[in-house]
Amino acid sequence: MYIGRFAPSPTGPLHFGSLVAALASWLDARAAGGKWLLRIEDLDQPRAQADMSSAILRQLEALALDWDGAVQFQRARLDRYRAVVETLQRGGLAYWCGCTRKEIADSATRFGEHGNPRIQWPDARVYPGTCRNGLPPGKTPRAVRVRTDGEPIRFSDRLQGDLVQSVQHEVGDFVVLRADGIYAYQLAVVVDDAEQGVTDVVRGADLLGSTARQILLQRSLGLPTPRYLHVPVAVDAGGEKLSKQSGAQPMPAERAARWLAAALEFLGFGGAPAAAHPHEVLAWARERWNPHRVPALRAAPCRPLPPAGH
C-alpha cells in the first residue's frame, strides 16, 4: 500500500514553496489510493516558533489537505534516535568527532592547478576524516558522524531520472548527532520514514542532495528505501528559493483555493477552478494527477500570487 508523508518544520507558516511540495505529495498519495501522513520536524528547537505547529495544521485544514492518523512530532522520539545512533556506533558505522566548523571549512580549501584557492563542491564543509580513526590528542567529543566509503550511491528519481553521488567525496562523513545535542535531519527522517512505513517520498528538489546520504543510512541500518520524487523548487524573480528565512509570503486561509490553483499551475496543471472551494480544486486535480506532467526541473520561477481581496 502506498504511504506518503509531508514533514514541515515549525519555523514559520506555510508559504507557496512549501504548498507546492505538500500538494504534490498529497495528490500522489490520494491518486494512488494511499495514505498521507503528517509529521512535524521540530527537532531544532532554537529555530522553532511557539504555536507554529498549530498554525501549520490550520493552514493545511484551510487547504483541505487532509492527513491520515495522528500527527507525529519528532521531539517525542528522542529516545528512539539515541538508540539508533548507539547502534551505528556499536557497529563501527559511526564515531565521535571533535572538529569545529571552522576547522572543517579550513581543511576543505584546496588549491587549483594555477595555485588559486578552490572550494570543494557542494560546499566548503566536506569532512576530511580527521577523527575517523579516533579523536586526535587535545580534541574532545563534539558530534557523531557516519562513516562513508567510496562506493557511489545510485538511485532513480521518478521525475529527475537516474542520479549518482559519491557521498564520501562530495560530502564526507556526515553528522547524525550535532555538537549542540540535536539529532540531525538526515538521521531522523530515515528512522521516521522506515518506522511509519513510508513507501513514497515526494518533496522539493532542494532536498535532492540529501537523498544519497539517506539511502546510505538506510542501507547501513537495514531499512527499506522508499521511492523518491523531487518536484521543482519555487524561486523568485532573482532566482532565490522561496523560504521562511527569505520572508516568503505566508498563505492566507481565505485565499486557499487561489493558492491551490497557482500551485497546480506551477506543477504543470493549469486550468483549475480557482474560484471554487479547496475541495473542488483538489477533486479536479486528483482526477488529472500524473507526475510525468510535472516539469523535470530542479527549480522554476513562480508567478506573483493574487493580492489580498482578489
Phi, psi and omega in degrees: 000138178292129172228117177249179180200159172232133188225076179282157174261139182277051180260001180169169181289163176295138176238186186299320181297316179289330176296319179302314180294316180297315183295315179299318179295314180298313181296319181297321179290312184291323179295333179270002182071025185257186178265154177230114184262156178238126180232131177261116183271083187252030179292321185277078184300324178302333181262345182289146179254140181302135176066008182288331177300315179296322179296320179295319178298319179295321178297316179297322177296319178296328179279353184066023176272087185279149180239165182255136176075187181282149175289135178261133178248128183293331181298339179276000187241023184298321179298323179294315179297320179300318180296321181292317178299318179296323176298317178297319181292317180298328180275003181074014182267352179214157185208160176285140178236140180249012184280145174270165179299322181295319179297320180291318179296318179297319183287342181278351179282128179236167179251130181286183187294339179255015178084006180274141178299142180224133178264131181294144174281143008268350178207190185266022185233032176293121187286128185276359177085025184304319187256013185302323184256024180117155181293127176296158178306135178090350179264144177245152181300132178237309184224163175252131180243148175271134180283127179254169174225180185279000182286120180295146175266120179248135178208161181246122176267139185296339179245316186276350176091199182281131184226157179215142176214135170269103183297320182299316185275333184259341180232316186087180177301125190250159188278135172242343172226115186285164180296336178273007177087003181268133177288136187287152178307316184303320179288309186299318183293323179293314181295315183294315180301317182293315186282342173268000178072026182295126179260334185223127177250117176244120185203179182288151182291351174295341178263006180299323181291346178272345190296318181297320178297320180292321177294320177300317178295318179302316180292321180296327182264000181070033182256154178289152176259121178287169171282146181242144174218111182254114182271160181301146176272136178282130178236159179274186184298334179271003179085009180269136180299135174292127182205166177296323182293329181270007176080031179300142183296125177290154182278120176281137185300326185288350179242028185302316182295320179295320179292321177299316179298319179294319179294322177296319178298318178300324181277001177099015182237070179285160176098008179293149180287087188296332183277357184279179174284151179309322179300321180290321177298316181293322177297319177299315183288324182298322179293333186256355188298128174209110185300339179290345177276347179287135179301130181278063181242156174278329181209153180207144177288146177252148178287154175301136180283154182299137180293164181303138178090357181253000000 
